[in-house]
Amino acid sequence: MEKVNAKLSSNSLWKVNKLIDKINQTCDMLVSVLDLNSDSVWVYGISLTEKMDTDLVDIMLRKITEMKNHLIDLKREVNKEFSWNKKDIEKILSSLVDVWDNLDNLLLGNGFYRNNFEMPIREVQTMIERVYETVEIRD
């Protein structure tokens, strides 16, 4: 295993932790909306005039949960005090992007979800890209 004595700068660590927290919040909002709680549906201006595909919703909820688990792993790894395993960081980031791409395709492949959830989808995508750009391992 390749150990790299590297850490993020304090500014980069702060950015990554904030981005991870924002991604988690957006994912929580998506989960809340997908649960069709009337108090949360209005958050993104969603109109529920069509019936939702419950099988697709179940898959999306599993993907969001999987993504949140990767975020937990990433946060734990970047906050390590001494050294990182570069391959672990790369694997977590790659898995996070793969799960997101899969979720993105599911959501945007359906007109109802694309019309109603595109804003939070793009928010998460942008934040994941920022995390990816910020996490640079310095030797």
Rosetta blueprint (number, residue, H / E / L):
1 M L
2 E L
3 K E
4 V E
5 N L
6 A L
7 K L
8 L L
9 S L
10 S H
11 N H
12 S H
13 L H
14 W H
15 K H
16 V H
17 N H
18 K H
19 L H
20 I H
21 D H
22 K H
23 I H
24 N H
25 Q H
26 T H
27 C H
28 D H
29 M H
30 L H
31 V H
32 S H
33 V H
34 L H
35 D L
36 L L
37 N L
38 S H
39 D H
40 S H
41 V H
42 W H
43 V H
44 Y H
45 G L
46 I L
47 S L
48 L L
49 T L
50 E L
51 K L
52 M L
53 D L
54 T H
55 D H
56 L H
57 V H
58 D H
59 I H
60 M H
61 L H
62 R H
63 K H
64 I H
65 T H
66 E H
67 M H
68 K H
69 N H
70 H H
71 L H
72 I H
73 D H
74 L H
75 K H
76 R H
77 E H
78 V H
79 N L
80 K L
81 E L
82 F L
83 S L
84 W E
85 N E
86 K H
87 K H
88 D H
89 I H
90 E H
91 K H
92 I H
93 L H
94 S H
95 S H
96 L H
97 V H
98 D H
99 V H
100 W H
101 D H
102 N H
103 L H
104 D H
105 N H
106 L H
107 L H
108 L H
109 G L
110 N L
111 G H
112 F H
113 Y H
114 R H
115 N H
116 N H
117 F H
118 E H
119 M H
120 P H
121 I H
122 R H
123 E H
124 V H
125 Q H
126 T H
127 M H
128 I H
129 E H
130 R H
131 V H
132 Y H
133 E H
134 T H
135 V L
136 E L
137 I L
138 R L
139 D L
